Amino acid sequence: MLDLKAKLAAAGLVSKEDVERAERKAQARKGGGKGPGKPAAPRAPEAPRLAVGSLRGKPKGEIYDAVRRFVDQVRLDPVGAAPTEAAAAYHFPQTTGKIGRLVLEPDLVAQLGDGRAGLVSFMSNHGLAHAVVPAGCAREVAELMPMWLRVLAGDERAGVLATDDKR
């Protein structure tokens, strides 16, 4: 019995070159074209990115939703988990000039201190929320909403108050 490729070629719907090209693509997908028994090298998963350029000028609701989904993917602090005994209060400036407080684990405090992570504000489904995210992600949020960058070592945009002229 003929396979589908042979039937399509016999009917003149595809050429032999089309069939060979499709087989090469299938082989590349299966084994990376490296021969039998050699699996393709695994790709490192790409870190999520915030589409800053495409979000500029969009309605606030759309921006809030995109940033919320982005932060939920990249946040380093666990959501809803009880803090350990080693966790301590971490204080940071809010846009109003008041002092905010989060209970963070020592490794997150160390990352905030040396600039590997940043603290951002964002609009959750329940109002203003804060999260610890990798430094690059914090910079992406700051590109879109500068006031939402609350703590990032070495970045002058961090901690800006609503009354400052730097906005």
C-alpha positions, 0 to 999 in steps of 0.5 A: 500500500502506498503512503500519502506522499506517494499518492500525492506525487502520483496524482501530480499534486506535489513534486518529488522535491516537495516530498524530499523537502518535507522529509528533511524538515521532519527529520530536522524536527525529530533528531536535529539532523544529527543522525540516528541515536543523537538527540538534538541539543536542548534549547535553553528556555527563553526568559519572558520579555515584556513587549515594551515597544508594542505597549506604548500608547496602549490603554492603561488596562491593557498595560496593567494586564500585560505587566501583571502577566509578565510579573507573575511569570518572572517573580522571584518571591513566592506568592502565598507561601508562609515565610520561613523563620529566617525571613525579615521585613524589607522596607522600601519607598512608595511613590507617595513617600510612605514606607512600604514593607515586605517580608522577604527571605535573606537570599532575595534581600541579598539579590536586591542589595547587589542589584541582581533583582529589583522590586517593582510595583504593579496593578494586580487584580486586587489593587497595587502590589509589589514583587521581587523580579530579576534586574533585567525584568525590573528595567523592562517594567521601568521602561514602560512605567517608570514610577513602578520601579521601587528598588534597583541598585544602581538605577536612578529611576528607582524610588522616585516619588510622585512629587519629584520632577524626575518623572 
